[in-house]
Amino acid sequence: MSKMGYFSVFQRFMHQTQESREITIFVKNVLFMSF
């Protein structure tokens, strides 16, 4: 999956409910560790 692909998923999480923000933060941390 490309960086843009991850970014689109990230953007989608950003538009979700507040509960999903925790998931977004987790995903963001994983991505930062990957790159």
N, CA, C and O of each residue as an XYZ file, in Angstrom:
140
protein
N       0.847     -1.197      0.000
C       0.000      0.000      0.000
C       0.888      1.255      0.000
O       1.843      1.345      0.771
N       0.574      2.191     -0.844
C       1.377      3.409     -0.957
C       1.097      4.380      0.189
O       0.143      4.211      0.949
N       1.940      5.388      0.293
C       1.731      6.422      1.315
C       0.396      7.116      1.105
O      -0.311      7.411      2.068
N       0.048      7.377     -0.148
C      -1.228      8.027     -0.452
C      -2.404      7.156     -0.028
O      -3.432      7.664      0.421
N      -2.251      5.857     -0.171
C      -3.292      4.924      0.258
C      -3.507      5.002      1.761
O      -4.639      5.048      2.244
N      -2.391      5.016      2.494
C      -2.485      5.151      3.942
C      -3.101      6.499      4.316
O      -3.896      6.598      5.251
N      -2.715      7.533      3.566
C      -3.224      8.877      3.855
C      -4.727      8.944      3.681
O      -5.418      9.580      4.478
N      -5.255      8.276      2.621
C      -6.698      8.277      2.415
C      -7.445      7.576      3.539
O      -8.521      8.009      3.952
N      -6.861      6.490      4.027
C      -7.468      5.773      5.160
C      -7.427      6.681      6.400
O      -8.393      6.773      7.158
N      -6.281      7.344      6.579
C      -6.113      8.263      7.705
C      -7.150      9.386      7.652
O      -7.767      9.728      8.661
N      -7.331      9.958      6.443
C      -8.317     11.033      6.266
C      -9.715     10.543      6.599
O     -10.516     11.264      7.195
N     -10.001      9.296      6.203
C     -11.322      8.724      6.461
C     -11.544      8.595      7.968
O     -12.633      8.886      8.461
N     -10.525      8.165      8.693
C     -10.640      8.053     10.145
C     -10.876      9.423     10.781
O     -11.626      9.543     11.749
N     -10.236     10.447     10.234
C     -10.366     11.800     10.771
C     -11.804     12.308     10.702
O     -12.215     13.144     11.507
N     -12.557     11.798      9.742
C     -13.944     12.241      9.579
C     -14.941     11.376     10.357
O     -16.151     11.587     10.279
N     -14.423     10.411     11.102
C     -15.303      9.516     11.859
C     -15.661     10.129     13.215
O     -15.361     11.291     13.489
N     -16.299      9.332     14.042
C     -16.710      9.790     15.372
C     -15.503      9.979     16.284
O     -14.392      9.564     15.953
N     -15.729     10.605     17.425
C     -14.646     10.857     18.374
C     -14.001      9.561     18.856
O     -12.796      9.527     19.104
N     -14.789      8.499     18.992
C     -14.254      7.210     19.424
C     -13.201      6.716     18.447
O     -12.207      6.112     18.850
N     -13.417      6.971     17.169
C     -12.485      6.541     16.134
C     -11.195      7.357     16.146
O     -10.201      6.952     15.544
N     -11.204      8.498     16.826
C      -9.985      9.304     16.910
C      -8.878      8.542     17.619
O      -7.703      8.716     17.297
N      -9.238      7.699     18.583
C      -8.237      6.881     19.262
C      -7.588      5.919     18.280
O      -6.380      5.686     18.327
N      -8.406      5.360     17.384
C      -7.899      4.466     16.348
C      -6.974      5.249     15.412
O      -5.918      4.756     15.015
N      -7.380      6.463     15.067
C      -6.574      7.310     14.182
C      -5.209      7.585     14.780
O      -4.192      7.497     14.091
N      -5.184      7.918     16.063
C      -3.921      8.185     16.756
C      -3.048      6.937     16.743
O      -1.841      7.026     16.517
N      -3.648      5.780     16.982
C      -2.919      4.516     16.951
C      -2.332      4.262     15.572
O      -1.158      3.913     15.444
N      -3.152      4.438     14.536
C      -2.700      4.239     13.158
C      -1.563      5.205     12.833
O      -0.572      4.822     12.211
N      -1.712      6.449     13.254
C      -0.687      7.462     12.998
C       0.637      7.061     13.646
O       1.695      7.182     13.028
N       0.578      6.586     14.883
C       1.785      6.141     15.574
C       2.442      4.975     14.856
O       3.667      4.932     14.735
N       1.643      4.033     14.382
C       2.164      2.882     13.646
C       2.841      3.342     12.353
O       3.918      2.862     12.000
N       2.199      4.274     11.658
C       2.778      4.785     10.411
C       4.096      5.502     10.666
O       5.042      5.334      9.897
N       4.178      6.291     11.719
C       5.417      6.988     12.032
C       6.526      5.999     12.368
O       7.686      6.229     12.025
N       6.182      4.904     13.034
C       7.178      3.880     13.345
C       7.615      3.138     12.085
O       8.765      2.712     11.975
N       6.686      2.984     11.132
C       7.001      2.287      9.885
C       7.955      3.098      9.015
O       8.892      2.559      8.426
N       7.701      4.404      8.945
C       8.549      5.270      8.120
C       9.666      5.830      8.980
O      10.503      6.587      8.489
